[in-house]
């Protein structure tokens, strides 16, 4: 479970649902680049794992983007 730092919503990032998540997370936390550990993941999935921000709406609010 992850909590979005922008809106406070709790959610489960898609990338954490893979059966090999724990071993890959260990590799990533050990210093390997996230794009090398999860090459099959989208950039959005990897960014969610790194930042915890849950959606495009929250990214826009977080960055102060105007509509």
N, C-alpha and C positions, 0 to 999 in steps of 0.2 A: 504494500500500500504506500502510495506517495501522496503528499499534500502539496498542491500548487502554491508556490510562494506569492502568487498574485491574488488569486481569488479564495484560497483556502479550501477548495474542493479536494476531497480525497478520491483517488482513482488508482487503477492498476495499469501501468504502462504496458502496451502490447509486448514489448521486447522481453519483459520479465516472465512471460507465459511460456517461453520456449523451454524444452526439457533440459537443455544444457546451460541454462542461464547462470547457475551458481558457479560452474567451472569457468565460464567465459568472464563473469564479473571478477573472479579472482585474477585472471590474466590481465584484465583492464586495470584493476586496482594495483596490479604489480608493475604497471608502467607501459604496457602495450597500448598502442593507439586504438581508440574505440572503433575507428573505421576498419582496422585490420582484424579486430576481434569479432566484429559483427558486420562483415561486408554485405551480407544479405539484407540487413536492416536499412530502412529509408533514413535519410538525413533527419527527418522529423522524429522518428523513433529514437535515434541516438541522442538528439538534442533533448528530448523529454527525459531520458535517463540522466543526462548530465545536469540539467537545470531544474527539472521538476515542473516546468511550466506546462499546463495541460492542453492549451488550445491556441489557435491563431488569434482568437479574440483576446485572450490573456497576453499573448505576445505583443499585440498592438497596444494594449493598455500599458503593459510593462515598459515598452519602448517609447510610449508617448506618441504613437502614430495617430494622425488625424484621419478621419474617414472622409 
